Amino acid sequence: MTRVSGWGSLAIAMLVGVVLVAAQDRVDGDSKPTTVRVALARSLPPMKGESLKITVAEITYAPGAASAPHSHPCPVAGYVVAGAVRMQVKGEAEAVYRAGESFFESANGVHLISANASGTEPAKFVVYFLCDHETQLSVPPVDGTK
């Protein structure tokens, strides 16, 4: 298990806080209990705490749309909001994530497939990049994969 520094722990807590937004419904003055579901928990590699930055992006793929192979220089956590997406990182099996499911990508993995799993419905997902340095969030694969 990777140990995470104090700043890394703070970053994980912030990430979990962003992912786990709990709402309390009120109906006719009565309140319903709040529920929390941990969608994803993952240890992170040691990071430089003085320069941590989190970026949240919402991606929508049109029916049949896909991204070219790419890499992310920082760890990425994602949550599918609507539809389904096909993902494959080099060295791992292809997976389909549906609305309500989460995924994690380690830094610098080559993202071979990132696509809408449907040819008729759009897919939307939210990704959280946690970086400890200034960088582009998506870059061409270093190994030349196309």
N, C-alpha and C positions, 0 to 999 in steps of 0.2 A: 504494500500500500504506500502511495506517495504521501509524504508529509507536506503540509501546506503551511507557509509562514502566517504570521498574524494578518498581514495584508491580504494574503491568499484566502484566509478564512473569511475576512471581511468581504472580499470579492464574491466568494461562494454564497455567503449570506445575502448579499445584494442581488445576485443572480436568482437565487431561490425566491427572494422577495418579489422580484419582477415577474418571475414565472407564476408564482402562486398568488394571484390576486383573488382575494375572497370578498364576496359581496353578501350583504345581508338584505334579504327581501322583507318588505313590510306590507302586510295586507290588512286593511281595516284596523290599523293600530297594533296588530299582533305581529310579533317577529318570529321568523322561522330560524332554526339553528343554521349557523354557518358551517359549511363543510369544506375541508381542504383535502386535496388529493395530490400527493407528490407525483408529478409527471415525469421527473428525471432527477437522479442524483448521481454525481460522478466526481471522483477525485481529480484534481487538476495538477499539472506539473508545477514545480517551483517557478514563481514569477517575480519580476522586479516590482515591488509594491509601490514605489514612488511614482510610477508612470502608468498605472493601470487605467484602462479606458474600456467602457462597455458600449457597444453599439447595437441597437435593435433595428432590424430591418424586416419589412413585410414584403414577401415575394408572391406574386400571382402569376401562375402559368396558364395561358390560354389552353383550350383543349388541344392535346397533342404536342404542346410546346416543350422544349428542353433547352438546357444550357450546354455550351461546349465544355469539354473537359477543363477542369481548373483545380486550383489548390487554395486553401485558406491558411495564411501564416499564423493564425491564432486558433485556439479551441473554439468550436461552434456548438451551441445547443439549439435545437429547433423544435417547434411545436406546430403540428398541422392543424389549421383552423377549419378548412373546408376541402372536400375532395380527397384525393390520394396522390402521393408522389412516389416515384421510383427512385431509389438512391443506390449507388454502389461506389465505395471507396476502394482503391486498388488494394488487393490482398484480402478483401472481405467479400462475402456473398451479397448479391443484389437483394434488396429488401423493398417492400412496399409499406409505406406509412400512411395510415388513414386518419381522418379528422379525430382529434383527441389523443393521438399518439405523439411521442417525442423521439428524438434521435440526437446522437452526439457524434461529433467528428473531432479527432485529435488534430492538432496543428500540423500543417504541411502534408497531410494525406492527399493523394491525387484522387479527385472526385471524378470518376469515369462516367457515371450516369447521375444526372439530376434532371428529372423529367416528370411531367404530368402523367399519371398512370391511366388517364382517360382520354379518349379521342373526342368525347362529346361534352364533357363538363370541365369547367375551370378548377384549378387547385390553388389554395392559398396556404402559405405557412409563414411563421414568424421565426427568425433566427436571431440569436444573441451571440455576438462576437465578444470575447474577452481578451484584450490585447495588452501587452506590457511594453509596447513600442509603437511608434508611428509607422503605419504600413497601409498599403492598399488591402482591402478585405478579401478580394478575389484576384488571383494572379494566374497566368498560364502555368501549367505543370512544369516543374524544374526538369523532369526526366524526358521532356519532349513528347509525351503522350498526346495524341490527337484524336 
